[in-house]
Structure formats: structure tokens, C-alpha cells
Amino acid sequence: MGTTMEPSTDEHVVSAHGSSKTVAMPSPPSIPIGVGEVAEITQAQGRPYPWRVPFGPFRLQHEKTHSRMLRSETGEVLLKEYRVITPEARQEREALAIAGAERLGVNVPKILGAGTTESTAWTLFQLLPGSPGSLRPGQSLIDFVDQVVDLGTELHSRALDAAPGTGWFVSEKEEWTQREFLMSQFSPSASSRPWWSDLDRALEATVLGPVVYLHGDLKAEHFIVDHNRVAVVDWEACARGPACHDRADALFHALRDLLYLGWGLYQLPHGLLQRFQVPGPVMAHRVLLWLDRRPPHGMEAASRRNLDRLMLAEPAEVSRCAADLLSAAMRQGVPR
């Protein structure tokens, strides 16, 4: 992707937010990348490095296995660093989805620049006004459901003449069916599980609807709220697939987070969460995908009884059945 560039060997230092430690960051190359139709927003040749004036210095905001986010001391810019797994592909995928989502009327962060180092990629975002959403009793949960439904209206209203797959732009090699795309997301070892063929058949028998644009990671904190204006961030998991895939993701995150925050099964607002209208097999796929990413004992937490109930559930019962499966996993020590 983009231009092949020799990385710089010196390092700049940014302070870690909330601690006295410093974080060593490799210097970005002198020519940030430009990709396809977002080249005009990622071209930054001749600009200072983001670690320097006018953007830096930066303080570490949070760090995950495959990325970390830094915030400028001025509070105006966020620096996202993609690491470990295909950093340039993830960077490109997010930039292209943001450009596409903006054309569809979604409020998204402005990209100020982008670039690569020898082992990472980075993107500069203008910091959006407002606060990330959260899941708390009352209005915040209602707001999250409304935000997911509203985003679906903007993203899912037009069918795509394209195969499902990762990202919003189609590779000539992609010829997935909807079912094949969903099943391809599991680790190779999952195909040996006793539920594999049942889930495969259940998805095949489910009317999944047309291929549409997907956000791919719908959770409360990815909606930035500023009074009546809502923006959507973190698009690197974007994809093309059935709309119910996004709704299942939102329902999963709501149920999981509420349970791990200490809500009991009988406290969960299933009537409100039914608005997502997720088919049972698609919700089973999303919960199993979470367990598949929680080795070594995640998959053992999926009892066959709870899993079968969820795969056979009507949309009105999906939230309750999924909560039973998630609650059982939590009791068995599966980490959030």
C-alpha cells in the first residue's frame, strides 16, 4: 500500500498519560502515505512530523495489543498507531471507510495525516468535541440503542452490488457468500468444534438480507456525543455483509458489558434490546467469535444446551438466550 519508504532510525519521546514513564516512539517517515480516493487527506509531504510542532507532544491515552492511542497535549489531535497485525492494511481500511461514511452523512473524525514506520502505521485524527458514550442504567443505554438504529439507517439502507468481505472496497479475489464470510472469521481450530456444522447449517438457512456497509465494532464508546451531535469513530473493523451482523455486535457488547459491570440476568432490559432484531444463528456466531478469542478455555464455556437455544431462538428471545450464554461464560472465569 502506498509508497515504499525507508524508515527513520531516531526516536522521539512522548510522556505516558498519568505516569512519570516515557514512551519511545519510532519517528515516522518523511513522506506520509496516500491511498486512492483519500489521498488528498493523507498527503502531508513537507509537514512537520506529528511528534513535533504543530501537533505534538503526545501523551499515551490507552494501549491495546494491536494499537495504541495518543492525545496531543493541546487536546486537539489524536494519534492512532496500528501495530503487529497488518498495520498498513488496517490503516487503509479505516481511512477509506471514514471517507465513505462521511459521504453517506455520518459524522466522522477528520484525518489530518497518515504515514508508516518500519513496523507500524499511524493516522492523525482531529479530536472530536464531546464525550464517548457509556452503558449506565437509564438514558445512556436508551441512547446507545437509538444511536445504533440511526447509524444503521445511514449505512444499511442501500444494498451493495458486491460480495461480503473485510473493508468497504472489494478485492477481485473475494467471492464469499454471506455464510462463508461469517464462518471465515473463526480461528482454524474452531472447525473441529461439535457446534461448527450446526452453526454453518443454521446460518445457511437464515435469511440474512443484502450485503451492506458495516461498521464492524459497535459499542457505546465508539459514539462521541456533543449535545445533539453524534459522531462515530474506530472504523478499522469495517466490512461488507448483512446488516444483522452490526446489530448482533451492538447487542453482544451491550449484554457483555452490562453483565461484567454486575447487572443480574433479571435486571437486563431485554425489551429495549429487542429493537436490534438479531437472528438467533447470527447472535450465536457473535458470542462464539468472542469465546474463540478467549483462549485457552473460552470455547469450553459454551454449553451445548445454551448454544442450541440461542441458535433456535426467535428475535424476541435472542437477547435473553444470549445473556444466559454470556453469564455462564462469565461464571466460568472467561475474561471480558
C-alpha positions in Angstrom: 0.0 0.0 0.0 1.2 3.5 -0.8 4.9 4.3 -1.3 7.8 2.3 -0.1 9.9 4.4 2.2 13.0 4.0 4.3 12.0 4.4 8.0 13.8 6.9 10.2 16.0 5.4 12.9 15.9 8.1 15.5 13.2 8.1 18.2 11.0 10.8 19.7 9.7 10.5 23.3 6.2 11.2 24.5 5.1 11.2 28.1 2.7 8.5 29.2 -0.5 10.0 30.4 -1.0 9.6 34.1 2.5 8.3 34.9 6.1 9.5 35.0 7.2 7.0 32.4 8.0 8.0 28.9 7.0 6.1 25.7 9.6 5.7 22.9 8.0 6.0 19.5 9.8 5.4 16.2 10.0 8.5 14.1 7.6 8.4 11.1 8.9 8.6 7.6 9.2 11.9 5.9 6.5 11.2 3.3 3.2 10.0 4.7 1.2 7.6 2.6 -1.7 8.5 0.3 -4.3 5.9 -0.6 -6.7 6.0 -3.5 -9.6 8.4 -3.1 -8.4 9.6 0.3 -5.0 10.7 -0.9 -6.0 14.3 -0.6 -6.5 14.0 3.1 -3.5 11.8 3.8 -0.9 13.6 1.8 1.3 15.5 4.2 4.6 15.8 2.4 6.6 18.8 3.8 4.6 19.0 7.0 6.4 18.6 10.4 6.4 15.1 11.9 3.3 14.7 14.1 5.6 14.2 17.1 6.8 17.8 16.6 5.1 21.2 16.3 2.3 21.9 15.5 0.8 18.5 16.6 2.9 17.1 19.4 4.0 16.3 22.0 1.6 13.4 22.7 0.6 11.6 25.9 -0.4 7.9 25.9 -4.2 7.6 26.3 -4.7 3.9 26.1 -2.9 0.8 24.7 -4.1 -2.5 23.3 -2.3 -5.4 21.8 -2.6 -4.3 18.2 -2.9 -0.5 18.6 -2.4 2.4 20.9 -3.9 5.9 21.0 -2.1 9.1 22.0 -3.5 12.5 22.6 -1.8 15.8 21.9 -1.1 17.9 25.0 -3.2 20.7 23.3 -6.2 18.3 23.3 -6.8 18.9 19.6 -5.3 15.8 17.9 -5.4 12.1 18.4 -2.6 9.9 17.1 -3.5 6.2 16.4 -0.8 3.7 15.9 -1.6 0.4 14.3 0.7 -2.4 15.3 1.5 -6.2 15.0 -1.1 -7.5 12.5 -1.2 -5.9 9.0 -0.9 -2.3 10.3 -0.9 -0.7 6.8 -3.9 -2.7 5.7 -5.9 -1.7 8.8 -4.8 1.9 8.4 -6.0 2.0 4.8 -9.3 0.2 5.6 -10.2 2.7 8.3 -9.3 5.8 6.2 -11.3 4.6 3.2 -14.3 3.7 5.4 -14.2 7.1 7.1 -14.2 8.8 3.7 -17.1 6.6 2.6 -19.1 7.1 5.8 -18.8 10.8 5.5 -20.3 10.7 2.0 -23.3 8.8 3.5 -23.9 11.5 6.0 -22.2 10.0 9.1 -20.3 12.4 11.4 -16.8 11.1 11.5 -13.4 12.4 12.6 -11.3 14.4 10.2 -8.0 12.8 9.1 -5.1 15.2 9.3 -2.3 13.0 8.0 -1.0 9.4 7.9 2.2 7.5 7.5 4.2 4.4 8.2 7.3 3.3 10.0 9.3 0.1 9.6 6.8 -1.9 11.7 3.8 0.3 12.3 1.4 2.7 10.6 -0.1 5.8 12.1 -3.0 8.2 11.4 -3.6 11.6 12.9 -7.3 12.5 13.7 -8.7 15.8 14.7 -10.1 15.3 18.2 -13.9 15.5 18.2 -15.8 17.6 20.7 -17.9 15.7 23.1 -17.7 12.6 25.3 -17.6 8.8 24.5 -20.9 7.0 25.2 -21.1 4.6 28.1 -23.5 1.9 29.3 -25.2 3.0 32.5 -28.7 2.4 33.8 -31.3 4.7 32.3 -30.9 7.1 29.4 -27.4 6.2 28.3 -28.5 2.7 27.3 -31.5 4.0 25.5 -29.2 6.5 23.7 -26.9 3.7 22.6 -29.8 1.7 21.1 -31.0 4.8 19.3 -27.5 5.6 18.0 -27.1 2.1 16.6 -30.5 2.2 14.9 -29.8 5.7 13.5 -26.4 4.6 12.2 -28.0 1.6 10.6 -30.4 3.8 8.7 -27.4 5.7 7.2 -25.2 2.6 6.5 -27.6 -0.2 5.8 -30.3 1.4 3.7 -28.6 0.7 0.3 -27.7 -2.8 -0.9 -24.3 -3.2 -2.5 -23.6 -5.0 -5.7 -20.6 -6.7 -4.1 -19.5 -9.8 -2.3 -19.2 -9.7 1.5 -15.7 -9.3 3.0 -13.3 -7.3 5.0 -13.3 -3.5 4.4 -15.6 -1.4 2.2 -13.7 -1.9 -1.0 -13.8 -5.2 -2.9 -10.8 -7.3 -3.8 -11.1 -9.1 -7.2 -10.4 -12.3 -5.3 -13.3 -12.1 -2.9 -16.2 -14.3 -3.8 -17.7 -15.1 -0.4 -21.3 -15.9 0.3 -22.7 -14.3 3.5 -22.4 -17.6 5.4 -18.9 -18.2 4.2 -17.8 -14.7 5.3 -19.2 -15.1 8.8 -17.7 -18.6 9.3 -14.3 -17.4 7.9 -13.9 -15.1 11.0 -13.2 -18.0 13.4 -9.7 -19.4 14.1 -8.8 -22.6 12.2 -9.2 -24.8 15.3 -12.9 -23.8 15.6 -13.9 -26.0 12.7 -13.2 -29.1 14.9 -15.8 -28.0 17.5 -19.0 -30.1 17.7 -21.2 -27.0 17.1 -19.4 -26.0 13.9 -21.6 -27.8 11.4 -24.8 -26.9 13.2 -23.9 -23.2 13.1 -22.9 -23.5 9.5 -26.3 -25.0 8.6 -28.2 -22.6 10.7 -26.6 -19.6 9.0 -27.2 -21.1 5.6 -30.9 -21.4 6.5 -31.2 -17.9 7.8 -32.4 -15.0 5.6 -29.5 -12.6 6.1 -30.6 -9.9 3.7 -28.4 -8.0 1.2 -24.8 -7.1 1.5 -24.4 -3.6 3.0 -21.6 -1.5 4.6 -20.8 -2.4 8.2 -19.0 -0.5 10.9 -17.9 -3.8 12.5 -17.3 -2.8 16.1 -20.4 -1.1 17.5 -20.0 -0.3 21.2 -21.1 2.7 23.3 -17.7 4.3 23.5 -17.4 4.5 19.7 -20.2 7.1 19.7 -18.9 10.5 20.6 -21.8 12.7 21.8 -21.7 16.5 21.8 -25.1 17.9 22.8 -27.3 16.7 19.9 -24.5 15.9 17.6 -23.3 12.2 17.4 -20.1 11.2 15.7 -18.8 7.6 15.1 -15.2 6.6 15.5 -13.0 3.5 15.2 -13.8 2.1 11.7 -10.9 -0.3 11.3 -13.1 -3.4 11.7 -15.4 -2.2 8.9 -16.7 -4.8 6.5 -19.4 -5.6 3.9 -22.0 -8.1 5.0 -25.5 -8.5 6.4 -26.9 -5.6 8.5 -27.8 -8.0 11.3 -24.0 -8.5 11.7 -23.7 -4.9 13.0 -26.8 -5.3 15.2 -25.5 -8.5 16.7 -22.3 -6.8 17.5 -24.1 -4.0 19.3 -26.3 -6.4 21.2 -23.3 -8.5 22.2 -21.4 -5.5 23.5 -24.4 -4.3 25.5 -25.1 -7.6 27.1 -21.5 -8.5 27.8 -20.6 -5.1 29.3 -23.7 -4.9 31.5 -23.2 -8.4 32.9 -19.5 -7.8 33.6 -20.5 -4.5 35.3 -22.5 -6.5 37.7 -26.0 -6.5 36.3 -28.0 -9.6 37.1 -29.8 -11.6 34.4 -33.2 -10.4 35.6 -32.1 -6.8 35.5 -31.2 -6.7 31.9 -33.5 -4.5 29.7 -34.4 -7.2 27.1 -37.5 -5.3 26.0 -35.3 -2.4 24.9 -32.6 -4.6 23.4 -35.1 -6.4 21.3 -35.1 -3.4 19.0 -31.9 -4.8 17.4 -33.9 -7.7 15.9 -31.0 -10.1 15.6 -31.5 -13.7 14.2 -30.5 -16.4 16.6 -27.8 -18.0 14.5 -26.1 -14.6 13.9 -26.1 -13.9 17.6 -24.7 -17.3 18.3 -22.0 -16.6 15.8 -21.0 -13.3 17.5 -20.9 -14.9 21.0 -18.8 -17.8 19.7 -16.5 -15.4 18.0 -15.8 -13.7 21.4 -15.2 -17.1 23.0 -12.9 -18.2 20.2 -10.7 -15.1 21.0 -10.5 -16.0 24.7 -8.1 -19.0 24.8 -7.4 -21.4 26.2 -10.8 -22.1 27.9 -13.2 -19.8 26.2 -14.9 -22.3 24.0 -15.4 -24.8 26.8 -17.7 -22.2 28.4 -20.3 -22.6 25.6 -22.7 -25.2 26.9 -24.4 -27.1 24.1 -27.8 -26.5 25.7 -27.5 -22.7 25.8 -26.0 -22.6 22.4 -28.8 -24.7 20.8 -31.4 -22.5 22.5 -29.7 -19.4 21.1 -29.4 -20.7 17.5 -33.1 -21.7 17.5 -34.4 -18.5 19.2 -36.8 -16.1 17.6 -35.5 -12.5 17.5 -37.8 -11.6 20.5 -35.9 -14.2 22.7 -32.4 -13.7 21.3 -31.3 -11.2 24.0 -32.4 -13.5 26.9 -30.8 -16.6 25.3 -27.5 -14.7 24.6 -27.4 -13.3 28.1 -27.7 -16.9 29.5 -24.7 -18.0 27.4 -22.6 -14.9 28.3 -23.5 -15.2 32.0 -22.4 -18.8 32.1 -19.1 -17.9 30.4 -18.5 -15.1 33.0 -19.2 -17.5 35.9 -16.6 -19.9 34.5 -14.0 -17.2 34.5 -13.9 -16.2 30.9 -12.3 -12.7 30.9 -14.3 -9.8 29.5 
